[in-house]
């Protein structure tokens, strides 16, 4: 499950970068970036809880 979360986060960051440089997607790109950051933070938190 954590692998899937990481893959989704990477894909969303890539889409954000494409949209940021293309200026064609508007505000939705920033929403994708926020979702990607939340996914990465959740992965980090889950990783820390597994280590403990």
MOZI-V136864 format. One line per field, one symbol per residue. phi: phi as a letter, one per 30 degrees, with the letter a starting at -180 (. if undefined). psi: psi as a letter, one per 30 degrees, with the letter a starting at -180 (. if undefined). burial: I if it has 9 or more other C-alpha atoms within 8 Angstrom, else O. A space follows every 10 residues. Layout:
phi = ???
psi = ???
burial = ???
This chain:
phi = .ddddddddd dddddddddd ddhccidddd dddddddddd dddddddddd dd
psi = eeeeeeeeee eeeeeeeeee ffgffbffee eeeeeeeeee eeeeeeeefe e.
burial = OOOOIIOIII OIIOIIOOII OOOOIOOOIO OIIOIIIOII OOIOOOOOOO OO
